[in-house]
Amino acid sequence: MSFSGRFLEFVLVSWLLIIIPGPSVLFTISRGIALGSSGAVKTVFGNSIGLVLQAIFVSLGLGEALARSNLAFSVVRLVGASYLIYLGYKTLRSRKLVTDDKASDLALSSSKKIVREGLIVGLTNPKSFVFLAVVLPQFVVKADGHIPLQLLTLGLTFSLLAFLSDSAWGIFAGKSRNWIAKNPNLLARMTMSAGVIIAMLGVVLLFYHQSN
């Protein structure tokens, strides 16, 4: 089978995996509640950039090295987990501000800052690194040559599909935030819940162990 045929199979498999709600969806929904639709999409955009960078690393062979190195995997995992916990803490602190007439500090965050936060989370997600390093090569057709280019094409495609799906979740969460904005106390509780979810995702990642 040619690469084009394998590519279509990859798109189908990737889409089926992506549409199943997981940690990335929970993170996006939590950001949508805290930041609104625009902030959620910006977060997803940054996250997708991080995923694209991972795809580039995988195409260069670095993804496989990370998947095989327990030390490198642990370092990336700890950085990513710590940053998620930090973002969760920031979101928790902002819950008191949504009861004021002014927008929260998070909502006023610059676009660059929101994108940067999403990028760091995406880039330091070791599970997606391992996924790309393990799954992408299964859809490569060696007879067609240009292996790095094939890997990069698959990785970029996965990133695009993830961006579309996660953005939809983020917009939905942001719309929900807008619907209850007239009740500041409820919005504060939702923001607090979002912060707890983000921090818990960090805790889960902190204790995540790579399977052999």
N, C-alpha and C positions, 0 to 999 in steps of 0.2 A: 504494500500500500504506500502511496506517495504521501509526502508531508501534508498536502492539502487535505487528504482524507483523514489523516490523524488529527489535523488541526480542528476539523469539524467535530470529531469525537471529543477532543479536549474542551472545546467550547461547551458542549452538552454536559460533560462531567463537571466542569467548573461551575456552570450555572446551577446545577443541582446542588452542589456543595454550598454555594454562596447564598442561595435563597433560604437555606435552613438557618434559622436564627441561632447565633452563637455569641461568644464573647465580644466580637467586633460590633455586632448589632446592639448588644446591651450598652456598650460604650457609646455608640452613636446616639441611641435613644436618650441616654443620660445627658449627653452634651446638648441634644436638642431641647430637653427640658430646661437645662441651665442657661443655654445661650439663644434659644430660638432657632427657627429653620435656617436662617442665614449662617449663624455660627456653626450649626451642625454640618452644613454642607462644606463650609470652609475647613472644618475639622477633618471631614472625610477626604477632602482634596489633599490636605497635608498628609493624611494617612496613606493615600494612594501614591503620593510622591515617594514616601518611605518604602512602599511596596515595590515601586518601580526601581528604586535604588537597589533593593534586595534582588530583584530580577536581574539587574545588571551584574551584581556580584556573582549570582549563580551562573550566569552565562560565561563569566570569566573563571569559573571553577572555585570561587571562594565559598559558595554556599555549601558545597560538599565538605569542604574543610571544616566549616563550622559545625555541620551535622555530625562529623566524626570526632570533633574535639570537645571533650567534656568541659575543659577549662574555658574555652572560648564561648561555648554555649551558656555556661553558668554566668559568665561576665555579662553577656548581652541580656540574659534573663533577669539578673539582678538590677541592671540599669533600667530596663523596661518596667519591671515591677515597682521599683522605687519611684519612678516618674509617675506612674498611674496613681500610686498612693498619694503623692504630692498633689496631683490634679484633683483627686477626690477631696483632699483636705481643703484646697482652695475653694472648691464648690460648696463644701459644708460651711465655710466661713461666709460665703456670699449669701446664704439663706436669710440672714438678718436684714440684708439690704433690700430684698425684694418686697418687704413690707412698707418701705418708704415710697414716696411719690417718684423718687429718682430711680433710674435704671440701675441694676447692679453693676459692680465693677466688672464682672465677667461679661455682661452684655456690652459694656463699653470698651472691651478689649479691642485692640487694633486687629485688622484682618491679618496682618503679618504675624502677630503673636499667636492668634488662633491657629493659623495654618502651620506655624512652627511647632506648636504643641502637638498637633495631629501628626506631623512628620516624625517627631521624636518617638511617639508611641508606635507608629507604623514601622519605623526603621529598627527599633529595638525589640520587636516582637520575634522571639526566637522560634516560635511555633510556625510562623509563616515562612521563616527562613528554611526550616527543615522541610516544610511542605513543598516549597518550590524546588529545593534540592533533590527531593525524593521523587516527586510526582512528575515534574517537567520532563526529565530524561525518558520517562516511560512513553512519551509521545513523540520522541525524536526519531526521525528516519535517517539512519547513518548513511544509507546508500545515496541520499540526496546531498550529502556533504553540508558544509557551512553550519556545523553543529552549534557554535556559539550564537549565530544569528537565529537559528531555530529556537534555541532556549530563550533568547531575548524576546522573540515574537510571542512565544507562549506566555512568558511572564508579563509582558505588557498587556496582552489580551486579558489575562486573569485580573490584572490591576484595574483595567477599564470596567470589566463586569462587576467587580467588587465596588467600584466607585458608584456605578449606576444603582446597584441594589442598596448600598448603605445610605446613599443620598436620599433615596425614597423613604427609608426608615427615619432618617434625620428630619426630613420635611414633615413627615407625619407627626413626629414627636414635637416639633416646633409649633405646628398648628394646634396641637393639644395644649401646649403652654399658652398660646394666645387665647384659646377658648376660656381658660380659667384665670386669665390675667386680672379679671375684675374682682377676684377673691384673693387678695395678697397673702392671707394666712395659708390658704390651700397651696398657693404657688410656692410659698416658703417651705412647706412640708414636702412638696414634690422636689424642690431643689435639694433639700436635705437628703431625700431618698436617692436622688441622682448622685450626690457626692458619696454616699455610702456604697452604692453599686460600683462606681468607678474605683474607689479604694479597695473594695472586696475583689474586684478583678485583678488588682495589683497583688493582693495577698495570695490569691489563687495561683497567679503566675510565679510568685515568690517561692512557692512550695511545689511548683511543677517540676517533675523530673523527666528527663528525656528517656524514652524507651530505647532499649538496645535493639 
